[in-house]
């Protein structure tokens, strides 16, 4: 397994650098957060000064009451009690406000740690990721039952100036993820530690925010005693109530400071999360890292549901012995609708000023922009990285019940969660099935890409440039004896075919525009909407002369191309005819060629019909105010030509259909019109595009078949003496597989 882990990494990547501006911004955030505790100290000092002033100057209460009241004894005693109560309450409030400054940090409970010798595969993954992202290797790795992972200084400030780092991995995270996703999560955590200065500044910022949270939110026995004192009757109750009010006021001020600190540090904290996500994407790939973030949301919901169910059934005296496995089972058992609901809800959330982590949709969008392929390709369940995953899950479950929750395990029965093993097995099978499907899909894509390359190479070898679909010539009836002369002509002039095709295209476009201009002038339309005519649009004679010139230029080029294209198709049919004459030719090959030739001839004829009404279709598109009678005439011509083309296509069989069907069914059976019989230029254009795409595909396959014959038929008219280096450079699939 260790060898598998180390061999699953391919290459590396450049480490991300933190800019000076980013470091400066983090330093300013730290300074801003340092000011907030100083404001808290100033608040304490202000309350201390008020308490001192009260003790020194508010004795006048007793003197005033004794002078103005007729009941000297009782009034004086009441004033004294009030004076004393305020003083005592002030002292209590000061004690409670200064208590967090001296309160020790919570004692760290012992954790479940991992041994590198016992878990070599896991630590091989951890160390490899640390080396890639440039983070220090952790001196200790621990596991728990939470859906989380983290990396931090092992001894807090005592490890601040060193590399004493601890990694914490939640076992539910392992149970619900693939090894590649887990690698992305670990790379995210180590990404925080890849920059020493930024890591330490971030630690100080987090420590100050954590201190604020403790002061505002934590309650201990002292707070409970003050609450009990405020509930009493008499003098002590008044003192406790007044002290509670003052303490509540101080904590409200402190809460405002805490929220201000969260807003100050939130932006940079979210930026650091983006940077850490980028490391996860570089290791696991952007899509895998995004999947890991979504899976975290799913596991978090499963954890919440599992824990709620656990506490609701405590009276039954049973506890699952494998809590991480139970959480993973809950996650895998979610219905598809529930999964989509959880995902949709998570993606709909937005970040607030106080959030330390960006919203899920923002993180996913950032990962899409990264578009990293990843260097880790460890496609297997993450639990297989552990030698005894189930036993470790049971250990952290007992630890959570006993140490963290303080439950008396003697009062409960630990239930063996059999369904966990079943779910894990289903997960492995599902993962294996998904991996197999992905492998098959990759192979199909690779095969399609290879075939496309083969077709492209064959077309370039036969013609030097893909023949335009609108110039498709019906395949001639070639004989093997015609091959040598046709091939010689192709080889002599195919380098010029590509430029000539481009020239013919420009000439044809100009001819169509000028012919369209003549039609529009005849109908009395303005020509301002037509661009690129290259002539005076105000003169009918000039437009007609330009159209005649374009027609002559296009006819010359078209005839030159037709000679070459006729030679190219003769070469193709001569090679195919030679293979037909061989006794060892397979019937399936003969049938494939027969269908291809039949389809090519039908497509060429249909294309000729379609191109015959090209100008009329353009007129329908550019001249909206055509007289109705003229429009009907043009529409009738377009419909008639297309119907003729459909009839021709109906006589040929689609060579690519799984079941034999006419080409007309594959390309559309209806003429280009709408339901009410009106002309539709969009339908016409779509049908023309479909016809061109199909014609190009048939041309490519006929070139491929002929080229394979030339390269494998040693006894044909293309003997080695004739073969040029260009001809022999291309390798057929049969030759490639033989090699």
C-alpha positions in Angstrom: 0.0 0.0 0.0 2.9 2.4 0.8 4.3 1.7 -2.7 0.9 2.3 -4.2 0.6 5.7 -2.4 4.1 6.9 -3.4 3.6 5.8 -7.0 0.3 7.6 -7.3 2.0 11.0 -7.5 3.1 12.4 -10.9 5.3 15.4 -11.0 5.0 18.5 -8.9 4.0 22.1 -9.1 5.4 25.5 -8.3 4.7 26.6 -4.8 2.4 29.6 -4.3 4.0 32.8 -3.0 2.4 35.2 -0.6 2.7 38.8 -1.9 4.2 41.6 0.3 0.9 43.4 0.1 -0.9 40.3 1.5 1.6 40.1 4.4 1.2 43.8 5.1 -2.6 43.4 5.1 -2.4 40.6 7.6 -0.1 42.6 9.8 -2.5 45.5 9.8 -5.3 43.1 10.7 -3.2 41.8 13.6 -2.6 45.4 14.8 -6.3 46.1 14.6 -7.1 43.1 16.7 -4.5 44.0 19.3 -6.3 47.4 19.7 -9.5 45.6 20.6 -8.2 43.9 23.8 -6.6 47.3 24.8 -10.1 48.8 24.5 -11.3 46.1 26.8 -8.6 46.9 29.3 -9.5 50.5 29.1 -13.1 49.6 29.8 -12.0 47.7 32.9 -9.8 50.6 34.0 -12.8 53.0 33.5 -15.0 50.8 35.6 -12.3 50.6 38.3 -12.1 54.4 38.3 -15.8 54.8 38.6 -15.8 52.3 41.5 -13.0 54.3 43.2 -14.9 57.6 42.6 -18.0 56.0 44.1 -16.2 54.8 47.2 -14.6 58.2 47.7 -17.4 60.6 46.9 -20.8 58.8 47.3 -20.7 58.9 51.1 -22.7 62.1 50.6 -25.7 59.8 50.1 -25.8 58.9 53.8 -25.2 62.5 54.9 -27.9 63.9 52.6 -30.5 61.3 53.7 -29.8 61.9 57.4 -30.3 65.7 56.9 -33.5 65.6 54.8 -35.3 62.7 56.1 -37.5 62.6 59.3 -36.7 58.9 59.7 -33.0 59.3 60.4 -32.2 55.8 61.4 -33.9 53.7 58.7 -33.2 56.1 55.9 -29.6 56.4 56.8 -29.3 52.6 57.0 -31.0 52.2 53.6 -28.6 54.7 52.0 -25.7 53.0 53.5 -26.8 49.6 52.2 -27.3 51.1 48.7 -23.8 52.7 48.9 -22.4 49.4 50.0 -24.3 47.4 47.5 -23.0 49.5 44.6 -19.5 49.1 45.8 -19.7 45.4 46.3 -21.5 44.9 42.9 -18.7 47.0 41.3 -16.0 44.8 42.9 -17.8 41.7 41.7 -18.2 43.0 38.2 -14.5 44.0 38.1 -13.5 40.5 39.3 -15.6 38.8 36.6 -14.3 41.2 33.9 -10.7 40.6 34.9 -11.1 36.9 35.4 -10.7 36.0 31.7 -7.3 37.8 31.7 -5.9 35.4 34.2 -8.0 32.3 33.6 -5.9 29.4 32.4 -6.5 27.8 29.1 -8.6 24.6 29.1 -6.6 21.6 29.9 -5.9 19.5 26.8 -7.3 16.1 27.1 -5.3 13.1 25.9 -6.0 12.2 22.2 -5.9 9.1 20.1 -2.6 9.4 18.2 -1.2 7.4 15.3 2.1 5.8 15.0 4.0 6.2 11.7 5.3 2.6 12.0 1.8 1.2 12.4 0.3 3.4 9.6 3.1 3.6 6.9 0.7 4.3 4.0 -1.1 7.2 5.6 2.1 8.8 6.7 3.7 8.3 3.3 0.7 10.3 1.9 1.1 13.0 4.6 4.8 13.4 4.1 4.5 13.5 0.3 1.9 16.2 0.5 4.0 18.3 3.0 7.0 18.1 0.7 4.9 19.2 -2.3 3.3 22.2 -0.7 6.4 23.2 1.3 4.9 22.7 4.7 6.8 21.2 7.7 6.0 17.6 8.4 3.8 17.1 11.5 5.4 15.6 14.5 2.2 14.0 15.5 -1.1 12.9 13.9 -4.2 12.3 15.9 -7.7 11.1 15.0 -11.1 11.9 16.4 -14.8 11.3 15.6 -15.5 14.7 14.1 -16.2 15.6 10.4 -13.2 17.8 10.2 -9.4 18.0 9.7 -7.0 20.5 11.0 -3.3 21.3 11.4 -2.1 23.5 14.3 0.8 24.2 16.6 1.0 21.3 19.0 1.8 23.3 22.1 0.3 26.6 21.2 2.6 29.6 21.8 5.3 27.2 23.0 5.6 25.9 19.4 5.2 29.4 17.8 8.8 29.8 16.8 9.4 26.2 15.7 7.8 23.6 13.4 6.1 21.5 16.2 2.9 20.8 14.3 0.1 18.4 14.9 -2.4 17.0 12.3 -5.9 16.0 13.3 -8.0 13.8 11.1 -11.7 13.1 11.6 -12.5 9.4 11.0 -15.9 10.2 9.5 -14.1 12.2 6.9 -12.0 9.2 6.0 -15.0 6.9 5.9 -16.9 9.1 3.5 -14.2 10.2 1.0 -11.8 8.7 -1.5 -8.1 8.8 -0.9 -7.7 11.5 -3.6 -10.3 13.7 -1.9 -8.6 13.2 1.5 -5.3 14.1 -0.1 -6.9 17.4 -1.2 -8.2 18.1 2.3 -4.8 17.4 3.8 -3.1 19.6 1.2 -5.6 22.4 2.2 -4.6 22.1 5.8 -0.9 22.0 5.1 -1.3 24.9 2.7 -2.0 27.1 5.7 1.5 26.2 7.0 3.4 26.6 3.7 4.3 30.2 4.5 6.0 30.6 7.8 5.3 34.3 8.4 1.7 34.2 7.2 1.1 31.0 9.2 2.3 32.7 12.5 0.4 35.9 11.8 -2.7 33.9 11.2 -2.1 32.0 14.4 -2.0 35.3 16.4 -5.2 36.5 14.7 -7.0 33.3 15.5 -5.7 33.3 19.1 -7.1 36.8 19.7 -10.4 35.9 18.2 -10.5 32.7 20.2 -9.8 34.7 23.4 -12.7 37.1 22.6 -15.0 34.1 22.1 -14.0 32.6 25.4 -14.5 35.9 27.3 -18.0 36.4 25.7 -19.3 32.9 25.5 -17.6 30.7 28.1 -19.4 30.3 31.5 -18.0 28.5 34.6 -18.9 27.9 38.2 -18.4 31.5 39.1 -21.0 32.6 36.6 -23.4 30.0 38.0 -22.9 31.3 41.5 -23.5 34.9 40.5 -26.6 33.8 38.7 -27.8 32.0 41.9 -26.9 35.0 44.0 -29.0 37.3 41.7 -32.0 35.0 42.3 -32.0 35.4 46.1 -34.1 37.8 48.1 -32.8 40.6 50.2 -29.6 42.5 50.2 -27.5 39.7 48.6 -30.0 39.3 45.8 -29.9 43.0 45.1 -26.1 43.0 45.0 -26.0 39.9 42.7 -28.7 41.4 40.4 -26.9 44.7 40.1 -23.5 43.0 39.5 -25.2 40.8 36.8 -26.5 43.9 35.1 -23.1 45.6 35.1 -21.4 42.4 33.9 -24.0 41.9 31.2 -23.4 45.5 30.0 -19.6 44.8 29.9 -20.0 41.6 28.0 -22.3 43.3 25.5 -19.5 45.8 24.9 -17.1 42.9 24.6 -19.4 41.2 22.1 -19.3 44.3 20.0 -15.5 44.2 20.1 -15.6 40.5 19.2 -17.8 41.1 16.2 -15.6 44.0 15.1 -12.5 41.7 15.4 -14.3 39.0 13.4 -15.2 41.6 10.7 -11.6 42.8 10.6 -10.0 39.4 10.3 -12.8 37.7 8.3 -11.7 39.0 4.9 -8.1 37.8 5.2 -9.2 34.6 6.8 -11.4 33.8 3.8 -8.5 34.8 1.5 -6.3 32.3 3.3 -8.9 29.6 2.8 -8.9 30.3 -1.0 -5.1 30.0 -1.0 -5.3 26.7 0.9 -8.0 25.4 -1.5 -5.7 26.2 -4.3 -3.1 23.8 -2.8 -5.8 21.2 -2.4 -6.6 21.6 -6.1 -2.9 21.4 -7.2 -2.6 18.1 -5.3 -5.9 16.4 -6.0 -7.3 18.3 -8.9 -9.9 21.1 -9.0 -12.8 18.8 -9.6 -11.8 16.4 -6.8 -11.2 19.2 -4.4 -14.6 20.7 -5.2 -16.1 17.3 -4.7 -14.4 17.0 -1.3 -15.9 20.3 -0.2 -19.4 19.1 -1.2 -18.8 15.8 0.5 -17.9 17.7 3.7 -21.3 19.3 3.6 -23.0 15.9 3.1 -21.0 14.3 6.0 -21.7 17.3 8.2 -25.5 16.8 7.7 -25.1 13.1 8.3 -23.1 13.8 11.5 -25.8 16.2 12.8 -28.6 13.6 12.1 -26.6 10.7 13.6 -25.8 12.6 16.9 -29.4 13.8 17.3 -30.6 10.2 16.8 -28.0 9.0 19.3 -29.0 11.4 22.1 -32.7 10.8 21.4 -32.2 7.1 22.2 -29.9 7.3 25.2 -32.7 6.1 27.5 -32.6 2.7 25.6 -29.1 2.2 27.0 -27.4 1.6 23.6 -24.6 3.3 21.8 -23.1 2.5 18.4 -19.6 1.1 18.8 -18.5 2.6 15.5 -19.7 6.3 15.3 -17.7 7.3 12.2 -19.0 4.3 10.4 -22.6 5.1 11.5 -22.1 8.7 10.1 -20.8 7.4 6.8 -23.7 4.9 6.6 -26.1 7.8 7.2 -24.5 9.8 4.4 -24.4 7.0 1.9 -28.1 6.1 2.7 -29.3 9.6 1.8 -31.8 9.7 -1.0 -30.9 11.4 -4.2 -33.5 14.1 -3.6 -32.1 14.8 -0.1 -28.6 15.0 -1.4 -29.6 17.5 -4.0 -31.5 19.5 -1.4 -28.5 19.6 0.9 -26.2 20.6 -1.9 -28.5 23.2 -3.3 -29.0 24.7 0.2 -25.2 24.8 0.8 -24.5 26.4 -2.6 -27.2 29.0 -2.0 -25.5 30.4 1.1 -23.4 33.6 1.0 -20.4 34.7 3.0 -20.9 37.4 5.7 -18.3 39.8 7.1 -17.8 37.6 10.1 -17.3 34.3 8.4 -13.8 32.8 8.6 -14.6 30.5 5.7 -16.0 31.5 2.3 -19.4 30.1 1.2 -19.3 26.8 -0.6 -20.4 28.3 -4.0 -17.6 30.9 -3.8 -15.0 28.2 -3.1 -16.2 26.0 -5.9 -16.1 28.9 -8.4 -12.6 29.7 -7.4 -11.6 26.1 -7.9 -13.1 26.1 -11.3 -11.0 29.1 -12.2 -7.9 27.2 -11.0 -8.6 24.3 -13.4 -5.8 22.2 -11.9 -5.5 18.6 -13.0 -3.7 17.5 -9.8 -0.7 15.3 -9.2 -2.2 12.7 -6.9 -4.2 9.9 -8.6 -4.9 7.7 -5.7 -8.4 6.4 -6.7 -9.6 4.2 -3.9 -11.5 4.5 -0.6 -9.5 6.6 1.9 -10.1 4.0 4.6 -7.8 1.6 2.8 -4.9 3.8 3.9 -5.3 2.5 7.4 -4.3 -1.0 8.5 -7.3 -1.4 10.9 -9.7 1.2 10.0 -12.7 -0.3 11.8 -10.8 -0.9 15.0 -9.6 2.7 14.9 -13.1 4.0 14.4 -14.3 2.0 17.5 -11.4 3.5 19.5 -12.3 7.1 18.7 -16.0 6.3 19.4 -15.2 5.1 22.9 -12.9 8.1 23.4 -15.7 10.5 22.5 -18.2 8.8 24.8 -15.9 8.5 27.7 -13.4 11.3 27.7 -15.2 14.1 25.8 -18.8 13.5 26.9 -17.9 12.0 30.3 -20.5 9.2 29.9 -20.5 6.2 32.1 -20.0 3.4 29.6 -21.0 0.8 32.2 -24.6 2.0 31.8 -24.7 1.4 28.1 -24.4 -1.5 25.7 -22.2 -1.0 22.7 -24.1 -2.1 19.6 -22.2 -3.6 16.7 -23.2 -1.6 13.7 -23.5 -4.4 11.1 -25.0 -2.1 8.5 -21.7 -0.1 8.5 -19.8 -3.0 7.0 -22.5 -3.5 4.4 -22.5 0.1 3.5 -18.8 0.2 3.3 -18.9 -2.8 1.0 -21.5 -1.2 -1.1 -19.4 2.0 -1.2 -16.4 0.0 -2.4 -18.4 -1.7 -5.1 -19.9 1.6 -6.1 -16.5 3.2 -6.2 -15.1 0.3 -8.3 -18.1 0.5 -10.6 -17.7 4.3 -11.0 -14.0 3.8 -11.6 -14.7 1.2 -14.3 -17.3 3.4 -15.9 -14.8 6.3 -15.9 -12.1 4.1 -17.4 -14.5 2.9 -20.2 -15.5 6.5 -20.9 -11.9 7.6 -21.1 -11.2 4.7 -23.4 -14.2 5.7 -25.6 -13.1 9.3 -25.7 -9.5 8.2 -26.5 -10.8 5.9 -29.3 -12.9 8.7 -30.8 -10.0 11.0 -30.6 -7.8 8.5 -32.3 -10.3 7.8 -35.0 -10.7 11.6 -35.6 -6.9 11.9 -36.0 -6.8 8.9 -38.3 -9.6 10.4 -40.5 -7.9 13.8 -40.5 -4.6 12.3 -41.5 -6.2 10.2 -44.2 -8.0 13.2 -45.7 -4.8 15.3 -45.7 -3.0 12.4 -47.4 -5.6 11.9 -50.1 -6.4 15.6 -50.9 -3.9 17.7 -48.9 -6.9 19.7 -47.5 -10.5 18.7 -46.5 -12.7 19.0 -49.6 -15.5 21.6 -49.1 -18.8 19.9 -48.5 -20.6 22.2 -51.0 -18.2 21.0 -53.7 -18.9 17.3 -53.1 -18.6 15.3 -56.3 -20.3 11.9 -56.8 -17.7 9.1 -56.4 -16.7 7.9 -59.9 -16.5 4.3 -60.9 -12.8 3.9 -60.7 -10.7 0.8 -61.7 -7.4 -0.3 -60.2 -5.6 0.6 -63.4 -6.5 4.3 -63.0 -4.8 4.5 -59.6 -1.3 5.4 -60.7 -2.2 8.3 -62.9 -4.8 9.7 -60.4 -2.3 9.4 -57.5 0.4 11.1 -59.5 -1.8 14.1 -60.3 -2.9 14.3 -56.6 0.7 14.2 -55.4 1.8 16.9 -57.9 -0.9 19.4 -57.0 -2.3 18.7 -53.5 0.0 21.3 -51.9 -2.0 23.9 -53.9 -5.4 22.5 -53.1 -5.8 24.2 -49.7 -5.0 27.8 -50.9 -7.2 27.2 -53.9 -10.1 26.1 -51.7 -9.8 29.3 -49.6 -9.7 31.3 -52.8 -12.8 29.6 -54.2 -14.6 30.2 -50.9 -14.0 33.9 -51.0 -14.9 34.1 -54.7 -18.1 32.1 -54.0 -19.1 34.4 -51.1 -18.5 37.4 -53.3 -20.5 35.9 -56.2 -23.4 35.0 -53.9 -23.5 38.6 -52.5 -23.3 40.2 -55.9 -26.0 37.8 -57.3 -28.2 38.6 -54.3 -27.6 42.3 -55.0 -28.8 41.9 -58.6 -32.0 40.2 -57.3 -32.6 42.9 -54.8 -32.1 45.7 -57.3 -34.5 43.9 -59.7 -37.1 44.0 -56.8 -36.4 47.6 -56.1 -34.6 47.1 -52.7 -31.9 49.3 -51.1 -28.4 47.6 -51.0 -27.2 49.4 -47.9 -27.6 46.3 -45.8 -25.2 44.3 -48.0 -21.5 44.8 -47.1 -18.4 43.8 -49.1 -19.8 44.1 -52.6 -16.7 46.0 -53.8 -18.7 48.1 -56.3 -21.0 51.1 -56.6 -24.3 50.0 -55.2 -26.1 53.0 -56.7 -25.6 51.8 -60.2 -27.5 48.7 -61.5 -25.1 48.3 -64.4 -22.0 48.4 -62.1 -23.5 45.7 -59.8 -24.4 43.5 -62.8 -20.9 43.9 -64.3 -19.3 43.0 -60.9 -21.6 39.9 -60.7 -20.5 38.8 -64.2 -16.8 39.3 -63.2 -17.2 37.2 -60.0 -19.0 34.5 -61.9 -16.1 34.2 -64.4 -13.5 34.2 -61.7 -15.4 31.5 -59.7 -15.9 29.3 -62.8 -12.2 29.3 -63.6 -11.2 28.4 -60.0 -14.0 25.9 -59.7 -13.0 24.0 -62.9 -9.4 23.8 -61.8 -10.5 22.4 -58.4 -12.9 19.9 -60.1 -10.0 18.4 -62.1 -8.0 17.8 -59.0 -11.0 16.6 -56.9 -11.9 14.2 -59.7 -8.4 12.8 -59.6 -8.6 12.5 -55.8 -11.9 10.6 -55.9 -10.6 8.4 -58.7 -7.6 7.5 -56.6 -9.9 6.5 -53.7 -12.3 4.4 -55.8 -9.4 2.7 -57.6 -7.9 1.6 -54.3 -11.3 0.4 -53.1 -12.0 -1.4 -56.4 -8.7 -3.2 -56.1 -9.6 -4.5 -52.6 -13.0 -5.6 -53.9 -11.3 -7.9 -56.4 -9.3 -9.7 -53.7 -10.7 -13.1 -52.6 -9.7 -12.6 -49.0 -11.7 -9.4 -48.6 -14.3 -9.7 -45.8 -18.0 -9.4 -46.7 -18.4 -6.9 -43.8 -15.8 -4.6 -45.4 -17.5 -4.9 -48.8 -20.8 -3.9 -47.2 -19.3 -1.0 -45.4 -17.7 0.4 -48.6 -20.9 -0.2 -50.6 -23.0 1.8 -48.0 -20.4 4.6 -47.9 -20.2 5.0 -51.7 -24.0 4.9 -52.0 -24.4 7.5 -49.3 -21.6 9.7 -50.8 -23.3 9.8 -54.2 -26.7 10.6 -52.6 -25.2 13.4 -50.5 -23.4 14.9 -53.5 -26.7 15.0 -55.5 -28.7 16.4 -52.6 -26.0 19.0 -52.0 -26.3 20.1 -55.6 -30.0 20.6 -55.2 -29.6 22.5 -52.0 -26.9 24.9 -53.3 -29.0 25.7 -56.4 -31.4 27.7 -54.2 -28.8 29.3 -51.9 -29.2 32.8 -53.3 -33.0 32.6 -53.1 -32.7 31.6 -49.4 -30.4 34.5 -48.7 -32.9 36.8 -50.4 -35.6 35.6 -48.0 -33.3 36.4 -45.1 -32.1 39.8 -46.3 -35.2 41.3 -48.1 -38.1 41.4 -45.7 -40.3 43.5 -48.0 -40.3 41.1 -50.9 -43.7 41.2 -52.7 -45.8 38.2 -51.7 -46.1 36.8 -55.2 -42.3 36.9 -55.7 -41.7 35.4 -52.2 -44.1 32.5 -53.0 -42.1 31.9 -56.2 -38.8 31.7 -54.3 -40.3 29.6 -51.6 -41.6 27.2 -54.1 -38.2 26.8 -55.7 -36.5 26.2 -52.3 -39.1 23.6 -51.4 -38.9 21.9 -54.7 -35.2 21.6 -54.7 -35.1 20.4 -51.2 -37.8 17.8 -51.9 -35.8 16.5 -54.8 -32.8 16.2 -52.5 -34.8 14.3 -49.9 -36.0 11.9 -52.6 -32.4 11.2 -53.5 -31.4 10.8 -49.8 -34.3 8.4 -49.4 -32.7 6.0 -51.9 -29.5 5.6 -49.9 -29.0 3.8 -46.5 -27.5 5.6 -43.6 -24.1 3.8 -43.1 -23.9 4.9 -39.4 -27.4 3.9 -38.2 -27.5 0.9 -35.9 -30.6 -0.2 -37.9 -30.7 0.3 -41.6 -32.7 3.4 -42.4 -32.7 5.9 -45.3 -30.4 8.9 -45.1 -33.5 11.2 -45.3 -34.6 10.0 -41.9 -31.2 10.9 -40.4 -31.0 14.3 -42.0 -34.7 15.4 -41.7 -37.7 14.3 -43.6 -39.5 17.7 -44.0 -38.9 20.6 -46.3 -37.7 23.8 -44.6 -41.0 25.3 -43.5 -43.1 25.9 -40.4 -46.3 24.2 -39.3 -48.4 26.7 -41.2 -46.4 26.2 -44.4 -44.5 29.4 -44.4 -40.8 29.6 -45.3 -38.3 29.2 -42.4 -34.7 30.3 -43.0 -33.7 28.8 -39.7 -34.9 25.4 -40.7 -33.2 25.6 -44.1 -29.9 26.6 -42.5 -30.1 23.8 -40.0 -30.8 21.2 -42.7 -27.9 22.6 -44.8 -25.5 22.4 -41.8 -26.6 18.8 -41.1 -26.0 17.8 -44.7 -22.5 19.4 -44.7 -21.5 17.6 -41.5 -22.7 14.3 -42.7 -21.0 14.8 -46.1 -17.7 15.6 -44.3 -17.9 12.5 -42.2 -18.5 10.2 -45.2 -15.7 11.8 -47.1 -13.3 11.3 -44.1 -14.3 7.6 -43.8 -13.9 6.9 -47.5 -10.4 8.5 -47.4 -9.6 6.3 -44.4 -10.7 3.1 -46.0 -8.8 3.9 -49.2 -5.6 4.8 -47.4 -5.7 1.6 -45.4 -5.9 -0.3 -48.6 -2.9 1.6 -50.1 -0.8 0.9 -47.0 -1.7 -2.8 -46.5 -2.2 -4.0 -50.2 1.4 -4.8 -51.1 0.4 -6.4 -54.5 -1.6 -3.4 -55.7 -0.6 -0.8 -58.3 1.0 1.3 -55.5 4.1 -0.9 -55.2 7.1 0.3 -53.2 8.8 1.7 -56.2 6.0 4.3 -56.5 5.6 5.1 -52.8 6.9 8.4 -51.8 8.1 9.2 -48.2 4.9 11.2 -47.7 2.7 8.2 -48.6 4.6 5.8 -46.4 4.7 8.1 -43.4 1.1 7.5 -42.4 0.4 4.3 -40.4 -2.9 2.6 -40.6 -4.6 1.3 -37.4 -3.9 -2.3 -38.5 -0.2 -1.6 -38.9 -0.1 0.3 -35.6 -1.6 -2.7 -33.8 0.7 -5.1 -35.5 3.7 -3.0 -34.4 
